[in-house]
Amino acid sequence: MRDSFLIFGSPKIEEDEIQEVADCLRSGWISTGPRVGKFQDMFRQFIGSKHALALNSCTAGLHLSMLAAGLGPGDEVLTTPMTFAATANAIIHAGAKPVFVDIELPSMNIDPQLIEEKITPKTKAVIPVHLCGRPCSMDLIMETAARYGLTVIEDAAHAVEAEYKGRKIGTIGDITVFSFYVTKNLVTGEGGMITTDNDEYAEKVETYGLHGMSRGAWKRYSDDGFKHYQVVFPGFKYNMMDIQAAMGIHQLRKIKKYHKRREEIWNRYDAAFKNMPVQIPPPGEQNTKHARHLYTLLLKLRDIRVGRDRIQQALHEENIGTGIHFISLHLHPYYREAYAYKKDAFPNALYVSDRTISLPLSARLTDEDVQDVINAVTLVLDRFSR
Ligand SMILES: *Cc1c(COP(=O)(O)O)cnc(C)c1O
């Protein structure tokens, strides 16, 4: 057994980030400033979108996207229940109602075939989530959305490097939101980014994200002289700091290298687990690029004597940290009670909730770490197999 605990989702941080953060601190400009401007420019070029706007989280970005798209009380927004709470909470924060659509298997993404039957006259938007970094079936989603006049807001928290039919995720829907939380593929501690080609959305996101102060208000103390600002909306405090962007600038430069490393780990896991009582992630769909964010096994419970939680605990005892992505939102008390969801309302999401377990996949992992994970999973599955 390994002698130290392997933390799930621990980020790779190197000297270049550390140096840039130190330089930022020494510069005296630590909140939103030149480094945020640079990070936004780099991200915009990386994605190929017209706008890229940095924020202090993806959750903030999802909230502002709802407001920019004009969603509010009385509106319904379709999304997957197989996601993090942020996706549904942002809809609720805007005053709208989340309406879940079951996932498809094996992709675990929102089932595009089921979207249409959930559309009512109140439906205004759909939020596909590219779970684990696997792009959703965007053609069908965009086509259905266009037919019903729905805004498409993509939750790309897992999908910064993902591509769909030659297009980067971040250039397809009306607005796309990325996360730079510590466990994600690109890390700024806390942080997020919105990409859009829509000038009106971009301007609203920028204004609403900083107290509703008119454009460029963060520059008001810069050396081109003090500028008065005007409040045009009761906005929020969602701006990214330069300390965060200092990390992001270097993380973005290394994004290909880190993706390649996670792909190597992914392939080692695939080879190691393919004959065990687990379902390994399905191969990527043709003509797409998987962002390799989460390596998620589905336990074959018929071949195992215990439930997923016991397997997770046993791995913990072997000093291997794992994650659960996710317990379907309709099973959580708030959504279950607020929207009167039955347990079997989303059979595929329920199926995944009981079986899913994510293994460490950070670019930080050494070959020995990866072998430790493989050994521990092998040992634990052997112990509990029928
Ligand atoms: C992490 C995550 C978010 C929220 O990101 P933050 O930057 O922590 O706000 C949203 N959606 C999904 C699917 C996530 O995994």
The ligand as an SDF file (V2000), in Angstrom:
LIG
                    3D

 15 15  0  0  0  0  0  0  0  0999 V2000
  -17.0440   22.4670  -11.0140 C   0  0  0  0  0  0  0  0  0  0  0  0
  -18.3100   22.5630  -11.7790 C   0  0  0  0  0  0  0  0  0  0  0  0
  -19.0430   23.7650  -11.8490 C   0  0  0  0  0  0  0  0  0  0  0  0
  -18.7320   24.9480  -10.9890 C   0  0  0  0  0  0  0  0  0  0  0  0
  -17.4880   25.4910  -11.1740 O   0  0  0  0  0  0  0  0  0  0  0  0
  -16.9570   26.5890  -10.1450 P   0  0  0  0  0  0  0  0  0  0  0  0
  -15.8390   27.2340  -10.8890 O   0  0  0  0  0  0  0  0  0  0  0  0
  -16.4930   25.8270   -8.9290 O   0  0  0  0  0  0  0  0  0  0  0  0
  -18.0610   27.5220   -9.8440 O   0  0  0  0  0  0  0  0  0  0  0  0
  -20.1400   23.8190  -12.6770 C   0  0  0  0  0  0  0  0  0  0  0  0
  -20.5370   22.7510  -13.3880 N   0  0  0  0  0  0  0  0  0  0  0  0
  -19.8770   21.5750  -13.3280 C   0  0  0  0  0  0  0  0  0  0  0  0
  -20.3670   20.4350  -14.1560 C   0  0  0  0  0  0  0  0  0  0  0  0
  -18.7650   21.4310  -12.5060 C   0  0  0  0  0  0  0  0  0  0  0  0
  -18.1370   20.2490  -12.4000 O   0  0  0  0  0  0  0  0  0  0  0  0
  1  2  1  0
  2  3  1  0
  2 14  2  0
  3  4  1  0
  3 10  2  0
  4  5  1  0
  5  6  1  0
  6  7  2  0
  6  8  1  0
  6  9  1  0
 10 11  1  0
 11 12  2  0
 12 13  1  0
 12 14  1  0
 14 15  1  0
M  END
$$$$
